[in-house]
C-alpha cells in the first residue's frame, strides 16, 4: 500500500551518497532555501502524497513506482559492478530516463515553464496593439485569426450568397472589426487580466496533474527517450560526486544543462552520479569530463532546490549559492524559444 511519504529520488539511489550501511543511512542536504542540514535517506527527497493520495482504492501510482524500484535496484547493482567493462547502454538509458522523469525537478520545470509562458502572455495582452497583431488583420487569410472568424460569421449569417457578395460582406465586417477593436478590447481588459491571473495561480496544480498523468501512462521509461541515450557508449567513472536533484546532466564542454532540459542534439555527453565515488558516463564522442570539483559545480547549478552529499563539507557550502542558476537559465531559454515559435512570437510589448 502507498505510504504518505513518497520519494521522488528513490532511497536505492540516495543510499549511495552515505558512508554507512544502515537501513536509513545518514546523508547531508545542501538546500537553496534551508541551508545545510543532516538527515537520512528516509526523510530526504520525499514529499507527502507526491504521486498518489495515501488513502486510495486499487493500485496507486506510488504502488507501481515502488514495484518498479525492484527492477531499478537490480539495474544499479549491475551497473556498479561493471568495473572497467562497458555498461549495457539499454540499462544505463533506462535508469537515467526513469529517475529523471519521476522526480520533483521535472515537475518544477513544467511549472516554471508554464508560469513563464503565462506571464509573457499577460504582458502581451496588456495592450490592444499586441492583441491586434495577434489577430492578424494584415496577414494572409490562412494566417489571420480575425479573417478566419469573419469567414465563419459570414457563412453562418448568410450561407446562400455568391462568392462576390461574400467577399464584399467579409471586407465590410473586417473594416468594422478594425475600427472598433481597440475600444472593445480595452473595455475587456479587466476580464482578460483576471483570467490570466487565475491561470497563473493554477499552473502549479496543472503541472502536478500533468506529471502524474505522464507517469501513470508509463512507469517504464518512454522508448524514444531511451533510444536516444542507448546510442551512447556508457562506462563507470571515479570521482568525488554530489547528487543533484535533477539526477543527471548533459555536459556541454565546460558547461552543463539538466538532462531533462537538453534537446536531443545536446544529449551526446551525459553524466549521472550513482554514488559519492562513482558516476555513470555516456558519450558518443569520447569526450573528456571536467574535474570532479568542476562537475560538482555543474551539478549544483543544474539542481533546482538542493543537492546531496555524504558529509558536511566546507568546500561544498559555497555551491549552495549557485543551486538552481543553470536550471533557471534553461527554463527561461526554452520559454523564450516557445514564445518566439508560437503565433505570438512576432508580437512584442514595447
C-alpha angles and dihedrals in degrees: 000000000000116000125217094244107066124185118225088185104043122235090237087070097036091056090066088067096058128083095219137064099226120137090252101019122197121262135168125239120208103200131188091215104029103034122222118335140159120241138139137255092264093060102036129088091007137118134189110266092347093159106015143007113267092233111053144136122247125352113341129208089253089053090053093048091048090052091049090054089073088066091041092054091052091048092052091048090052092049094049092054095050092099110177092344123102116264118239101262093214091055093046092048093048092051094049095045095046095048094044095047098047099051137095094247089068092047091050089048090057090048096047093048091049092050090049093052094046091047091050091050089048090058092046093051094051090085129053092218090064093049088047090054090048090053088057102222091168097040127100113275097259091052097044119093090191094053093046091052090049090051090053090049093049093048091050097045099039111019098160103051124113124261091254092051091047092052090051092047093048091049091053092048092048093051091049091049092050093050095049101033100094094047092047094045095048089051089057096045097105091051092047095049091045090055091050091050091051090049091050092053091050097051096092092052091046091050091051093051093044091051093048092047092050091051093044090055091057130004087176108082112265110265097228093055091046091050092056094053093039088067089068126090107244129204140153120263127194125224144110105285140181121208114242118210088239087061097210136037137197109230113218108187105295092342134066146198131206107270092239091054095053124096120228092262090059095049096091099103114036128170130188123178110225096179139000090272104029134064133184111228125192121186139163095195106044088250120186114234123228119250121289089253092055092043090055089053088053092046090053094047091048092051121094105210110352151349130219131229135172096244145013104274124181088207090063098046095084089057090069087074092063098042109130098010098113093041090053091050093050094047089051091049093050092045092051091046091051091051092047092052095045128085086264092057096098093049113095129184104221 
